[in-house]
Amino acid sequence: MNRRLRVRAIAAALDMVLLALAALALSACAASAPAAETETMNRPVLGDTRTRSRDGMTMVCVPADQFEMGSSDADLAAAMQACAQASGEEQNCQRDRYLDEQPAHPVTLDAFWIDKTEVTNAQFSEFLNDQGNQAEEGISWLEPAAGHREVEYGQIEEIGGVFRPREGYANYPVVEVSWYGASAYCSWVGGRLPTEAEWEYAARGLDATVYPWGDDFDQDAANYSETGFFGGGETRWMPVGSFPEGASWCGALDMAGNVWEWVSDWWSADYYGRSPGENPPGPESGDIRVGRGGSWYDDPWHVRSAFRKGLSPSSYRIHWIGICCALPAPSP
């Protein structure tokens, strides 16, 4: 082979190598691009939902943003006025009882998912059948008849070691559940309890509305004190999702009334004065936990989305409390 032919052969071989390297580079880009596109597509936005595989719960997206947490002076004044008008007893409507909702302060949160409804008796029964009714710190996950006068308010029964909802109550919210039981359930389904800030943001949104549906109370939007039992009916709590008119801005239901919902935080009456501005986790320690949302037992000013209640981790003194779980969402 003469010199010219050898040069051409070498050049052709180099071209083949370059083409092979280019193909590998394109292949690497093709492999990485779908992952990036999938990540972008999987980044949730307002209105998105997902179904949790473990228990079939629908979760709604709560996008990252900043909102005003807590109550302003005007908010509390309006709540006290409503209380006085409804009860006719101003001495029971003292603003000092609600100072733990202040100061109102801006909070920035990452995106997360939250349950669309409260966890049901059917769902919690499956959890108990898988994990058993364990105890933590001497407190059982499910506490039948833990309330006053040893009355059993819940609708889960254990027969032959198997937990099941009583007939007709499968879709009612689980009650008589301790904070430990709520936390364990959320871990079991792959999530966690929402923080107090996350819960309030999911209920109020960027406009920081008084109630999940807006600033004015709507008696058709929640199961509260005048809906059933205290209004002359026989019911206390109702099936989850019974009040679609009460949906919050992100589509979450049952955030006002029906049953209280545990959140992850320790209770502190003055936490708002020292809370961090981004993703506040709650106090580092404490003796009692926090419940949110009010229940069938509560009046309109106690189902406001800013209302807070410090509770024993046991459901002993507030047996009409249930569960709502959360899950972090992909970050931008």
C-alpha beads as a LAMMPS data file, in Angstrom:
LAMMPS data file: protein, C-alpha beads

332 atoms
331 bonds

1 atom types
1 bond types

-500.0 500.0 xlo xhi
-500.0 500.0 ylo yhi
-500.0 500.0 zlo zhi

Masses

1 110.0

Atoms # bond

1 1 1 0.000 0.000 0.000
2 1 1 1.481 3.364 -1.004
3 1 1 1.780 6.311 1.346
4 1 1 -1.349 8.067 0.028
5 1 1 -3.534 4.997 0.590
6 1 1 -2.184 4.513 4.115
7 1 1 -3.032 8.121 4.982
8 1 1 -6.551 7.650 3.658
9 1 1 -6.967 4.430 5.669
10 1 1 -5.801 6.129 8.862
11 1 1 -8.112 9.053 8.212
12 1 1 -11.050 6.704 7.623
13 1 1 -10.267 4.848 10.869
14 1 1 -10.159 8.135 12.782
15 1 1 -13.491 9.098 11.311
16 1 1 -14.956 5.813 12.504
17 1 1 -13.621 6.431 16.017
18 1 1 -15.050 9.950 16.076
19 1 1 -18.408 8.694 14.853
20 1 1 -18.428 6.020 17.552
21 1 1 -17.604 8.588 20.257
22 1 1 -20.351 10.899 18.976
23 1 1 -22.842 8.026 19.058
24 1 1 -21.880 7.271 22.655
25 1 1 -22.331 10.921 23.603
26 1 1 -25.737 11.049 21.942
27 1 1 -26.688 7.829 23.684
28 1 1 -25.699 9.287 27.067
29 1 1 -27.769 12.436 26.416
30 1 1 -30.714 10.333 25.315
31 1 1 -30.441 8.293 28.483
32 1 1 -30.229 11.323 30.758
33 1 1 -32.811 13.523 29.052
34 1 1 -35.857 11.377 29.874
35 1 1 -34.811 11.329 33.548
36 1 1 -34.691 15.124 33.621
37 1 1 -37.958 15.367 31.733
38 1 1 -39.553 12.827 34.091
39 1 1 -38.338 14.805 37.089
40 1 1 -39.906 17.944 35.641
41 1 1 -43.149 16.167 34.820
42 1 1 -43.252 14.606 38.296
43 1 1 -42.864 17.981 39.985
44 1 1 -46.431 18.510 41.274
45 1 1 -48.495 21.626 40.729
46 1 1 -51.739 22.879 42.225
47 1 1 -54.594 20.616 41.195
48 1 1 -52.454 17.490 40.894
49 1 1 -53.464 14.368 42.809
50 1 1 -51.836 11.044 43.481
51 1 1 -53.130 7.751 44.897
52 1 1 -51.143 6.218 47.724
53 1 1 -50.513 2.552 46.982
54 1 1 -50.512 1.298 50.572
55 1 1 -54.021 2.400 51.536
56 1 1 -55.613 3.870 48.398
57 1 1 -55.733 7.387 49.851
58 1 1 -55.946 10.274 47.387
59 1 1 -53.440 13.010 48.143
60 1 1 -53.530 16.577 46.814
61 1 1 -50.606 18.783 45.885
62 1 1 -49.696 21.800 48.013
63 1 1 -47.192 23.889 45.990
64 1 1 -44.221 25.615 47.575
65 1 1 -44.812 29.259 48.498
66 1 1 -45.117 31.742 51.348
67 1 1 -48.243 32.490 53.364
68 1 1 -49.233 34.397 56.496
69 1 1 -49.559 31.969 59.405
70 1 1 -51.552 32.794 62.526
71 1 1 -54.167 35.437 63.308
72 1 1 -54.055 39.209 63.066
73 1 1 -55.726 41.466 65.641
74 1 1 -58.604 41.944 63.200
75 1 1 -58.973 38.164 62.777
76 1 1 -59.258 37.624 66.527
77 1 1 -61.629 40.553 66.969
78 1 1 -63.953 39.085 64.340
79 1 1 -63.783 35.633 65.951
80 1 1 -64.600 37.055 69.393
81 1 1 -67.507 39.021 67.958
82 1 1 -68.922 35.883 66.337
83 1 1 -68.474 34.008 69.610
84 1 1 -70.286 36.665 71.634
85 1 1 -73.149 36.900 69.149
86 1 1 -73.644 33.135 69.058
87 1 1 -73.267 32.388 72.755
88 1 1 -74.619 35.621 74.234
89 1 1 -71.904 35.359 76.868
90 1 1 -68.980 37.668 76.268
91 1 1 -67.114 36.274 79.291
92 1 1 -66.621 33.022 77.362
93 1 1 -65.187 34.848 74.365
94 1 1 -62.044 36.408 75.748
95 1 1 -59.308 37.277 73.290
96 1 1 -56.612 36.282 75.777
97 1 1 -57.557 32.635 75.247
98 1 1 -56.421 32.811 71.632
99 1 1 -53.107 34.636 71.895
100 1 1 -51.290 31.424 70.939
101 1 1 -52.409 32.215 67.361
102 1 1 -50.207 35.316 67.373
103 1 1 -48.186 36.960 66.101
104 1 1 -49.222 36.454 62.493
105 1 1 -45.992 35.811 60.620
106 1 1 -44.814 34.887 57.104
107 1 1 -43.844 31.256 56.576
108 1 1 -42.232 29.748 53.480
109 1 1 -42.811 26.059 52.820
110 1 1 -41.512 23.507 50.354
111 1 1 -44.041 21.658 48.216
112 1 1 -45.749 18.637 49.746
113 1 1 -48.692 16.289 49.369
114 1 1 -51.487 16.032 51.925
115 1 1 -54.362 13.580 52.296
116 1 1 -57.546 14.711 50.600
117 1 1 -59.685 13.343 53.441
118 1 1 -59.229 12.032 56.944
119 1 1 -58.033 8.429 57.337
120 1 1 -60.967 6.029 57.613
121 1 1 -61.821 3.155 59.942
122 1 1 -61.301 0.719 57.068
123 1 1 -57.817 2.038 56.349
124 1 1 -56.743 2.073 59.990
125 1 1 -58.113 -1.442 60.512
126 1 1 -55.825 -2.720 57.744
127 1 1 -52.914 -1.033 59.473
128 1 1 -53.776 -2.642 62.809
129 1 1 -54.141 -6.061 61.192
130 1 1 -50.680 -5.689 59.692
131 1 1 -48.908 -4.120 62.663
132 1 1 -51.038 -4.934 65.692
133 1 1 -52.285 -2.388 68.213
134 1 1 -48.902 -1.524 69.671
135 1 1 -48.139 0.891 72.498
136 1 1 -45.526 3.636 72.795
137 1 1 -44.728 5.389 76.055
138 1 1 -47.497 3.292 77.580
139 1 1 -50.079 4.669 75.120
140 1 1 -51.800 2.366 72.627
141 1 1 -52.128 3.346 68.991
142 1 1 -55.883 2.808 69.150
143 1 1 -57.519 3.586 72.486
144 1 1 -61.086 2.230 72.637
145 1 1 -63.129 3.722 75.496
146 1 1 -60.276 6.067 76.445
147 1 1 -62.689 8.995 76.703
148 1 1 -64.698 10.224 79.631
149 1 1 -67.044 7.814 81.440
150 1 1 -65.325 4.938 79.564
151 1 1 -67.721 5.328 76.658
152 1 1 -66.432 3.744 73.452
153 1 1 -66.881 6.254 70.642
154 1 1 -64.859 4.557 67.929
155 1 1 -66.211 2.197 65.289
156 1 1 -63.382 -0.328 65.015
157 1 1 -63.912 -3.661 66.709
158 1 1 -61.521 -6.550 67.308
159 1 1 -62.979 -10.031 66.911
160 1 1 -60.755 -13.084 67.142
161 1 1 -57.651 -10.934 66.822
162 1 1 -58.883 -9.276 63.625
163 1 1 -59.677 -5.564 63.488
164 1 1 -62.548 -4.375 61.329
165 1 1 -64.916 -1.405 61.075
166 1 1 -68.353 -1.851 62.547
167 1 1 -71.016 -2.327 59.912
168 1 1 -71.791 0.909 58.116
169 1 1 -68.747 2.771 59.451
170 1 1 -65.958 1.763 57.067
171 1 1 -65.790 5.225 55.496
172 1 1 -66.034 7.201 58.725
173 1 1 -62.888 8.826 60.133
174 1 1 -60.954 6.774 62.638
175 1 1 -61.177 8.253 66.153
176 1 1 -59.821 7.318 69.571
177 1 1 -56.389 7.218 67.984
178 1 1 -53.369 8.509 69.893
179 1 1 -50.676 10.776 68.474
180 1 1 -48.392 7.728 68.420
181 1 1 -50.950 5.750 66.448
182 1 1 -51.373 8.580 63.972
183 1 1 -47.626 8.961 63.498
184 1 1 -47.141 5.205 63.113
185 1 1 -49.912 4.986 60.533
186 1 1 -48.424 7.778 58.424
187 1 1 -45.018 6.067 58.543
188 1 1 -46.652 2.770 57.535
189 1 1 -48.082 4.329 54.368
190 1 1 -44.736 5.920 53.501
191 1 1 -45.419 9.436 54.773
192 1 1 -45.508 11.383 58.012
193 1 1 -47.780 13.673 59.958
194 1 1 -47.878 17.217 58.538
195 1 1 -46.211 19.955 60.509
196 1 1 -48.493 22.535 62.038
197 1 1 -47.372 25.050 59.415
198 1 1 -48.026 22.632 56.550
199 1 1 -51.473 21.822 57.881
200 1 1 -52.439 25.488 58.184
201 1 1 -51.076 26.339 54.745
202 1 1 -53.044 23.483 53.161
203 1 1 -56.162 24.814 54.889
204 1 1 -55.717 28.570 54.263
205 1 1 -53.515 29.068 51.211
206 1 1 -51.810 32.227 50.017
207 1 1 -54.825 34.351 50.956
208 1 1 -54.728 33.078 54.553
209 1 1 -58.501 32.667 54.626
210 1 1 -60.290 32.272 57.955
211 1 1 -61.858 28.954 56.918
212 1 1 -60.706 26.495 54.251
213 1 1 -63.403 27.750 51.833
214 1 1 -63.094 31.495 52.529
215 1 1 -63.453 34.205 55.152
216 1 1 -67.159 33.825 55.909
217 1 1 -68.537 30.895 57.840
218 1 1 -70.724 28.546 55.774
219 1 1 -72.879 26.153 57.772
220 1 1 -73.148 23.851 54.757
221 1 1 -69.377 23.475 54.404
222 1 1 -68.462 21.649 57.626
223 1 1 -69.635 19.199 60.257
224 1 1 -69.597 21.405 63.350
225 1 1 -71.582 21.789 66.571
226 1 1 -74.880 22.717 64.920
227 1 1 -74.763 20.206 62.062
228 1 1 -75.757 16.988 63.748
229 1 1 -75.767 15.942 67.379
230 1 1 -76.005 19.388 68.965
231 1 1 -78.306 20.571 66.219
232 1 1 -80.911 18.011 67.195
233 1 1 -79.647 15.110 65.097
234 1 1 -78.163 11.779 66.115
235 1 1 -74.821 11.918 64.328
236 1 1 -71.512 13.141 65.579
237 1 1 -68.801 12.565 62.973
238 1 1 -69.768 11.856 59.390
239 1 1 -68.206 9.889 56.509
240 1 1 -65.034 11.493 55.185
241 1 1 -65.537 13.935 52.328
242 1 1 -69.186 14.609 53.215
243 1 1 -68.790 18.363 52.688
244 1 1 -67.271 19.064 49.256
245 1 1 -68.314 22.716 49.663
246 1 1 -65.701 22.926 52.403
247 1 1 -62.734 22.092 50.171
248 1 1 -59.654 24.200 50.745
249 1 1 -57.795 26.030 47.975
250 1 1 -55.693 22.895 47.247
251 1 1 -58.660 20.506 47.285
252 1 1 -58.242 19.077 50.799
253 1 1 -61.471 18.155 52.592
254 1 1 -62.479 17.776 56.254
255 1 1 -60.057 20.488 57.397
256 1 1 -62.797 22.225 59.392
257 1 1 -64.869 20.140 61.771
258 1 1 -65.790 16.440 61.702
259 1 1 -62.768 15.272 63.727
260 1 1 -59.600 16.966 64.906
261 1 1 -56.379 16.014 63.121
262 1 1 -53.017 15.354 64.721
263 1 1 -49.958 17.227 63.446
264 1 1 -46.326 16.417 64.164
265 1 1 -45.436 19.407 66.348
266 1 1 -44.893 19.633 70.053
267 1 1 -47.172 22.256 71.583
268 1 1 -45.889 25.684 72.617
269 1 1 -48.177 28.660 73.211
270 1 1 -45.448 31.161 72.306
271 1 1 -43.819 29.316 69.397
272 1 1 -45.047 31.806 66.796
273 1 1 -42.860 34.496 68.337
274 1 1 -39.690 32.492 67.650
275 1 1 -40.646 30.209 64.781
276 1 1 -38.202 30.065 61.844
277 1 1 -39.467 31.590 58.629
278 1 1 -38.794 28.544 56.450
279 1 1 -40.286 25.088 56.969
280 1 1 -40.788 25.450 60.738
281 1 1 -40.629 22.009 62.370
282 1 1 -42.204 23.043 65.659
283 1 1 -40.510 23.131 69.083
284 1 1 -37.671 20.681 69.701
285 1 1 -39.405 19.146 72.706
286 1 1 -42.470 19.388 74.884
287 1 1 -45.032 17.534 76.943
288 1 1 -48.081 17.661 74.691
289 1 1 -48.783 17.675 70.954
290 1 1 -51.001 19.745 68.649
291 1 1 -54.407 19.102 67.121
292 1 1 -55.905 21.134 64.294
293 1 1 -59.209 21.711 62.521
294 1 1 -61.821 21.305 65.248
295 1 1 -64.573 18.697 65.224
296 1 1 -68.306 18.042 65.173
297 1 1 -68.268 19.217 68.794
298 1 1 -66.912 22.689 68.076
299 1 1 -68.432 26.065 67.314
300 1 1 -67.563 28.104 64.199
301 1 1 -64.814 30.138 65.873
302 1 1 -63.112 26.884 66.893
303 1 1 -63.070 25.408 63.388
304 1 1 -61.141 28.411 62.063
305 1 1 -58.004 27.316 60.247
306 1 1 -55.720 29.284 62.579
307 1 1 -57.161 27.781 65.770
308 1 1 -54.685 25.647 67.727
309 1 1 -55.123 23.147 70.535
310 1 1 -52.500 21.558 72.756
311 1 1 -53.376 17.939 73.508
312 1 1 -52.020 14.985 75.426
313 1 1 -50.507 12.422 73.028
314 1 1 -53.243 10.100 74.287
315 1 1 -56.759 10.577 72.966
316 1 1 -57.986 10.310 76.565
317 1 1 -59.453 13.804 76.815
318 1 1 -60.279 14.323 73.153
319 1 1 -61.335 11.024 71.670
320 1 1 -62.754 12.593 68.503
321 1 1 -59.367 13.126 66.900
322 1 1 -58.092 11.440 63.747
323 1 1 -55.395 11.402 61.105
324 1 1 -54.264 13.265 58.014
325 1 1 -50.863 12.356 56.504
326 1 1 -48.379 14.317 54.418
327 1 1 -45.533 13.507 52.050
328 1 1 -42.717 15.756 50.745
329 1 1 -42.884 16.578 47.037
330 1 1 -39.946 16.924 44.577
331 1 1 -38.201 20.285 44.817
332 1 1 -37.639 22.532 41.780

Bonds

1 1 1 2
2 1 2 3
3 1 3 4
4 1 4 5
5 1 5 6
6 1 6 7
7 1 7 8
8 1 8 9
9 1 9 10
10 1 10 11
11 1 11 12
12 1 12 13
13 1 13 14
14 1 14 15
15 1 15 16
16 1 16 17
17 1 17 18
18 1 18 19
19 1 19 20
20 1 20 21
21 1 21 22
22 1 22 23
23 1 23 24
24 1 24 25
25 1 25 26
26 1 26 27
27 1 27 28
28 1 28 29
29 1 29 30
30 1 30 31
31 1 31 32
32 1 32 33
33 1 33 34
34 1 34 35
35 1 35 36
36 1 36 37
37 1 37 38
38 1 38 39
39 1 39 40
40 1 40 41
41 1 41 42
42 1 42 43
43 1 43 44
44 1 44 45
45 1 45 46
46 1 46 47
47 1 47 48
48 1 48 49
49 1 49 50
50 1 50 51
51 1 51 52
52 1 52 53
53 1 53 54
54 1 54 55
55 1 55 56
56 1 56 57
57 1 57 58
58 1 58 59
59 1 59 60
60 1 60 61
61 1 61 62
62 1 62 63
63 1 63 64
64 1 64 65
65 1 65 66
66 1 66 67
67 1 67 68
68 1 68 69
69 1 69 70
70 1 70 71
71 1 71 72
72 1 72 73
73 1 73 74
74 1 74 75
75 1 75 76
76 1 76 77
77 1 77 78
78 1 78 79
79 1 79 80
80 1 80 81
81 1 81 82
82 1 82 83
83 1 83 84
84 1 84 85
85 1 85 86
86 1 86 87
87 1 87 88
88 1 88 89
89 1 89 90
90 1 90 91
91 1 91 92
92 1 92 93
93 1 93 94
94 1 94 95
95 1 95 96
96 1 96 97
97 1 97 98
98 1 98 99
99 1 99 100
100 1 100 101
101 1 101 102
102 1 102 103
103 1 103 104
104 1 104 105
105 1 105 106
106 1 106 107
107 1 107 108
108 1 108 109
109 1 109 110
110 1 110 111
111 1 111 112
112 1 112 113
113 1 113 114
114 1 114 115
115 1 115 116
116 1 116 117
117 1 117 118
118 1 118 119
119 1 119 120
120 1 120 121
121 1 121 122
122 1 122 123
123 1 123 124
124 1 124 125
125 1 125 126
126 1 126 127
127 1 127 128
128 1 128 129
129 1 129 130
130 1 130 131
131 1 131 132
132 1 132 133
133 1 133 134
134 1 134 135
135 1 135 136
136 1 136 137
137 1 137 138
138 1 138 139
139 1 139 140
140 1 140 141
141 1 141 142
142 1 142 143
143 1 143 144
144 1 144 145
145 1 145 146
146 1 146 147
147 1 147 148
148 1 148 149
149 1 149 150
150 1 150 151
151 1 151 152
152 1 152 153
153 1 153 154
154 1 154 155
155 1 155 156
156 1 156 157
157 1 157 158
158 1 158 159
159 1 159 160
160 1 160 161
161 1 161 162
162 1 162 163
163 1 163 164
164 1 164 165
165 1 165 166
166 1 166 167
167 1 167 168
168 1 168 169
169 1 169 170
170 1 170 171
171 1 171 172
172 1 172 173
173 1 173 174
174 1 174 175
175 1 175 176
176 1 176 177
177 1 177 178
178 1 178 179
179 1 179 180
180 1 180 181
181 1 181 182
182 1 182 183
183 1 183 184
184 1 184 185
185 1 185 186
186 1 186 187
187 1 187 188
188 1 188 189
189 1 189 190
190 1 190 191
191 1 191 192
192 1 192 193
193 1 193 194
194 1 194 195
195 1 195 196
196 1 196 197
197 1 197 198
198 1 198 199
199 1 199 200
200 1 200 201
201 1 201 202
202 1 202 203
203 1 203 204
204 1 204 205
205 1 205 206
206 1 206 207
207 1 207 208
208 1 208 209
209 1 209 210
210 1 210 211
211 1 211 212
212 1 212 213
213 1 213 214
214 1 214 215
215 1 215 216
216 1 216 217
217 1 217 218
218 1 218 219
219 1 219 220
220 1 220 221
221 1 221 222
222 1 222 223
223 1 223 224
224 1 224 225
225 1 225 226
226 1 226 227
227 1 227 228
228 1 228 229
229 1 229 230
230 1 230 231
231 1 231 232
232 1 232 233
233 1 233 234
234 1 234 235
235 1 235 236
236 1 236 237
237 1 237 238
238 1 238 239
239 1 239 240
240 1 240 241
241 1 241 242
242 1 242 243
243 1 243 244
244 1 244 245
245 1 245 246
246 1 246 247
247 1 247 248
248 1 248 249
249 1 249 250
250 1 250 251
251 1 251 252
252 1 252 253
253 1 253 254
254 1 254 255
255 1 255 256
256 1 256 257
257 1 257 258
258 1 258 259
259 1 259 260
260 1 260 261
261 1 261 262
262 1 262 263
263 1 263 264
264 1 264 265
265 1 265 266
266 1 266 267
267 1 267 268
268 1 268 269
269 1 269 270
270 1 270 271
271 1 271 272
272 1 272 273
273 1 273 274
274 1 274 275
275 1 275 276
276 1 276 277
277 1 277 278
278 1 278 279
279 1 279 280
280 1 280 281
281 1 281 282
282 1 282 283
283 1 283 284
284 1 284 285
285 1 285 286
286 1 286 287
287 1 287 288
288 1 288 289
289 1 289 290
290 1 290 291
291 1 291 292
292 1 292 293
293 1 293 294
294 1 294 295
295 1 295 296
296 1 296 297
297 1 297 298
298 1 298 299
299 1 299 300
300 1 300 301
301 1 301 302
302 1 302 303
303 1 303 304
304 1 304 305
305 1 305 306
306 1 306 307
307 1 307 308
308 1 308 309
309 1 309 310
310 1 310 311
311 1 311 312
312 1 312 313
313 1 313 314
314 1 314 315
315 1 315 316
316 1 316 317
317 1 317 318
318 1 318 319
319 1 319 320
320 1 320 321
321 1 321 322
322 1 322 323
323 1 323 324
324 1 324 325
325 1 325 326
326 1 326 327
327 1 327 328
328 1 328 329
329 1 329 330
330 1 330 331
331 1 331 332
